[in-house]
Amino acid sequence: MNFEFSPIGTIHSPFKSLVGMPIQPSAAVGIKGFIELNKNLESALEDLDGFSHIYLIYFFHLSKSFKLKVKPFLEDQPHGLFSTRAPKRPNQIGLSVVKLISIENNILYIENVDIMDGTPLLDIKPYVKQMEPTENFRIGWLEKHTALINSKKSDDRFTTN
Protein backbone atom coordinates (compact mmCIF):
# COMPACT_ATOMS: atom_id res chain seq x y z
CA MET A 1 0.00 0.00 0.00
CA ASN A 2 1.30 3.46 -0.88
CA PHE A 3 0.31 6.79 0.60
CA GLU A 4 0.42 10.18 -0.94
CA PHE A 5 0.55 13.42 1.03
CA SER A 6 0.39 16.99 -0.14
CA PRO A 7 1.98 19.75 1.93
CA ILE A 8 -0.46 22.10 3.63
CA GLY A 9 2.19 24.79 3.89
CA THR A 10 5.86 25.55 4.38
CA ILE A 11 7.84 25.98 7.59
CA HIS A 12 10.34 28.83 7.58
CA SER A 13 13.22 29.10 10.03
CA PRO A 14 16.67 30.67 10.23
CA PHE A 15 18.28 27.28 9.48
CA LYS A 16 19.60 26.98 5.94
CA SER A 17 21.92 24.07 6.82
CA LEU A 18 21.45 21.01 8.99
CA VAL A 19 24.87 21.47 10.56
CA GLY A 20 24.58 23.53 13.74
CA MET A 21 20.79 23.32 13.95
CA PRO A 22 19.24 22.45 17.35
CA ILE A 23 18.37 18.76 17.60
CA GLN A 24 15.09 19.21 19.50
CA PRO A 25 12.64 22.07 20.20
CA SER A 26 13.84 22.27 23.83
CA ALA A 27 17.27 23.25 22.44
CA ALA A 28 15.68 25.90 20.21
CA VAL A 29 14.01 28.02 22.90
CA GLY A 30 13.44 31.52 21.55
CA ILE A 31 14.32 30.68 17.95
CA LYS A 32 11.61 32.19 15.80
CA GLY A 33 10.11 31.05 12.56
CA PHE A 34 6.83 31.10 10.73
CA ILE A 35 4.55 28.85 8.79
CA GLU A 36 3.02 29.89 5.52
CA LEU A 37 -0.16 27.83 5.37
CA ASN A 38 -1.74 27.26 1.97
CA LYS A 39 -4.20 30.14 1.54
CA ASN A 40 -7.15 27.81 0.81
CA LEU A 41 -6.75 26.30 4.33
CA GLU A 42 -6.80 29.60 6.22
CA SER A 43 -10.27 29.08 7.73
CA ALA A 44 -8.98 25.85 9.37
CA LEU A 45 -6.93 28.07 11.70
CA GLU A 46 -10.05 29.36 13.45
CA ASP A 47 -9.74 28.98 17.25
CA LEU A 48 -6.12 27.75 17.05
CA ASP A 49 -4.93 31.05 18.55
CA GLY A 50 -6.30 29.90 21.92
CA PHE A 51 -3.52 27.30 22.17
CA SER A 52 -0.03 28.18 23.36
CA HIS A 53 1.71 25.22 21.67
CA ILE A 54 1.11 23.13 18.57
CA TYR A 55 2.41 19.93 17.07
CA LEU A 56 3.94 20.29 13.62
CA ILE A 57 4.00 17.15 11.52
CA TYR A 58 6.28 17.60 8.57
CA PHE A 59 8.19 15.91 5.78
CA PHE A 60 11.96 15.44 6.12
CA HIS A 61 12.36 16.48 2.48
CA LEU A 62 16.17 16.29 2.57
CA SER A 63 16.20 12.71 3.86
CA LYS A 64 16.65 10.20 1.04
CA SER A 65 17.59 7.02 2.88
CA PHE A 66 17.68 5.37 6.28
CA LYS A 67 19.54 2.73 8.25
CA LEU A 68 18.08 0.33 10.79
CA LYS A 69 20.81 1.26 13.29
CA VAL A 70 22.06 4.81 13.73
CA LYS A 71 24.42 6.79 15.92
CA PRO A 72 22.11 9.53 17.26
CA PHE A 73 23.29 13.05 17.99
CA LEU A 74 23.51 12.41 21.74
CA GLU A 75 25.69 9.32 21.60
CA ASP A 76 28.29 7.64 19.42
CA GLN A 77 26.91 4.16 20.07
CA PRO A 78 24.53 2.70 17.49
CA HIS A 79 20.88 2.23 18.46
CA GLY A 80 17.88 0.83 16.65
CA LEU A 81 16.36 3.58 14.52
CA PHE A 82 13.00 3.42 16.27
CA SER A 83 14.63 4.10 19.65
CA THR A 84 15.92 7.42 18.30
CA ARG A 85 14.51 10.62 16.90
CA ALA A 86 16.97 10.57 13.98
CA PRO A 87 15.69 12.38 10.87
CA LYS A 88 16.46 9.61 8.37
CA ARG A 89 13.45 7.28 8.65
CA PRO A 90 11.58 4.77 6.46
CA ASN A 91 8.80 7.36 6.17
CA GLN A 92 10.40 10.78 6.34
CA ILE A 93 7.97 12.20 8.91
CA GLY A 94 9.08 14.69 11.56
CA LEU A 95 7.28 15.88 14.68
CA SER A 96 7.95 18.96 16.81
CA VAL A 97 6.07 20.84 19.50
CA VAL A 98 6.50 24.59 19.00
CA LYS A 99 5.15 27.67 20.73
CA LEU A 100 2.44 29.48 18.80
CA ILE A 101 3.02 33.24 19.06
CA SER A 102 0.34 34.62 16.76
CA ILE A 103 -1.65 34.06 13.60
CA GLU A 104 -2.14 36.63 10.85
CA ASN A 105 -4.30 35.42 8.00
CA ASN A 106 -2.52 32.27 6.75
CA ILE A 107 0.79 32.96 8.55
CA LEU A 108 1.54 31.35 11.92
CA TYR A 109 4.38 32.89 13.91
CA ILE A 110 6.13 30.29 16.04
CA GLU A 111 9.05 29.88 18.46
CA ASN A 112 11.32 27.05 19.58
CA VAL A 113 11.86 26.00 15.98
CA ASP A 114 14.27 23.12 15.33
CA ILE A 115 13.26 22.65 11.69
CA MET A 116 15.09 23.32 8.42
CA ASP A 117 13.90 26.34 6.42
CA GLY A 118 11.59 25.36 3.58
CA THR A 119 10.35 22.14 5.19
CA PRO A 120 6.97 20.98 3.84
CA LEU A 121 4.27 20.95 6.53
CA LEU A 122 1.87 17.99 6.55
CA ASP A 123 -0.38 18.79 9.51
CA ILE A 124 -0.93 20.93 12.61
CA LYS A 125 -2.50 19.73 15.84
CA PRO A 126 -2.95 21.57 19.14
CA TYR A 127 -0.74 20.42 21.97
CA VAL A 128 -2.77 19.65 25.08
CA LYS A 129 -0.67 18.59 28.05
CA GLN A 130 -3.61 16.88 29.74
CA MET A 131 -4.04 14.57 26.74
CA GLU A 132 -0.45 13.37 26.87
CA PRO A 133 0.29 10.65 29.42
CA THR A 134 3.26 11.78 31.46
CA GLU A 135 3.29 9.42 34.44
CA ASN A 136 5.64 6.48 34.83
CA PHE A 137 7.43 6.94 31.55
CA ARG A 138 10.94 5.74 30.72
CA ILE A 139 13.35 7.18 28.19
CA GLY A 140 15.66 4.21 27.67
CA TRP A 141 19.24 4.89 26.61
CA LEU A 142 18.53 8.65 26.59
CA GLU A 143 18.31 8.69 30.40
CA LYS A 144 22.05 9.26 30.75
CA HIS A 145 22.11 12.04 28.14
CA THR A 146 19.29 14.38 29.18
CA ALA A 147 21.73 17.10 30.25
CA LEU A 148 23.04 17.28 26.66
CA ILE A 149 19.70 17.66 24.85
CA ASN A 150 19.53 21.45 25.08
CA SER A 151 23.16 22.09 24.15
CA LYS A 152 23.86 19.52 21.43
CA LYS A 153 23.68 20.75 17.83
CA SER A 154 23.14 18.89 14.62
CA ASP A 155 26.17 17.79 12.65
CA ASP A 156 26.53 16.16 9.23
CA ARG A 157 25.90 12.54 10.28
CA PHE A 158 22.44 12.48 8.64
CA THR A 159 23.24 14.58 5.58
CA THR A 160 24.82 11.81 3.52
CA ASN A 161 23.19 8.64 2.23
N, C-alpha and C positions, 0 to 999 in steps of 0.2 A: 504494500500500500504506500502510495506517495502522498505528500501533502504539499499544498502550495499556499504561501502567505504573501500578502501584499503589504508593504509598509504603510502605516497610518500617518507617518510623519518622519522628521529627521531630528536627531539629537545633536545639539551644537555645544561644544566645550572648548576650552583653551588648548586641548591636547591634539597636536598634529602628528605626534609620534607616540608609539607605544612605550618606548624607552623613557623612563622617568615619570610615567603616569602613576598615580596612586593605585594600589591593587584592590582596594575596597572602599566603599563610600565613607566608612569611619576614618579613613586616612585622607579623605578629601574634604574635610570640614571647612566650610567657607568658600570652596571653589564653586564659582558660578557658571551657569550655562543656561541654555534655553532650548525649548522644543518648539519646532515649527510643525504644528499639526496640520494635516491636509485640510484645506478650507472647508470642504464639504462635510467634515466631521465636527465642525465648531460647536454645533448645538449639543453634542455629546458631552461637552465640558460643563454643562449646567450643574450647579451644586458642588462641583469638585473643589471650588475655592474654600469650602468649609473644612477641608482636610489639611493638616499640616504636612503630611508626608504621603508619598505615592510610590507604588512599585512601577518600575519601568521594565518592560519585557522587550528585549531587542535582539537584533540579528548581528552576530559577530561576523560582519561582512569581510573582514580581512583574514579570517580563519579558513584555511583551505584543506586542512587535514587534521588528524588526531592520532594519538597513541593511547593504548590501553593502560600504560604506566607512564607517569610524568614526574618530573622533579618540580614541585610547586615553588612559588616565589619565597615561601617562608622556610624552606628546608631543601637541602641538597640530596636527600634520600628519595628514591622513587616511591610513589604511592599509586594505588589504583585510581584511575581517572575520576571515578564517581565518588571518591573520598576527598576530592579537591574541588576548588572553584576555578580551575584552569580554564582559559578561554577557548582552547582548541578541543572541541567536543564533537561527538557523532552528529548531533544536530546543533548547529552553531547558535544556540539560544543563550542570551545573557539576562541577568536579573539584578537590579539594584533598587534599593530604597533611597529616595532622595527627598530633600525638603522642598515643598512647593511654596514659593515666595508670592507669586501673583499670576494672574491670568489676564491677558489683554487680547481680546478677540480669539484668534487661533494660536497665540503664542503663550507658552507656559514658561515662566521664569523659575529656575530651580537652583538649588545649592547642594553641595556635597557630591559633586559629579565626578565619577571615576570612569568616564566613558569617552572613547575616542570621538573626536569631532567628525560629524557626517554619518554617524551610525544610524542605520534604519530602525525606526521604532515600530514594534509589532503590536503593543498593547499598553494600556495604563490601567492600574487598579489602585483604589485607595488603600493605604496602609492603616490597619486598625489593630492596635496592640492587643486589645481584648480578644481578638479572633485568632491570635497566634499563640499556640501553647508554649509557655516558657518555663514550666516547672519540670524538674528532674531530667534535664537534657544533658547530653554528653557531647563533647566535640572531638573525640578521638585523638589522633596524633597532633592535632592543632593545640591541644591543651598546654603543651610546653612552649608554644610560640606566641601566645596571645599578646605579650608585651611588644612584639615586633609588628603587629598588624598595622598600627597607625603610622609607623615610620618607614616601613619597607616600600620601595618603589619598583615599578615594573622594569624589567630588563629585556634583552632580546631573545630569551629562551623560547618564546612562543611565536616569534616572527618568521621563523624559517619552517619549511615543511618537514 
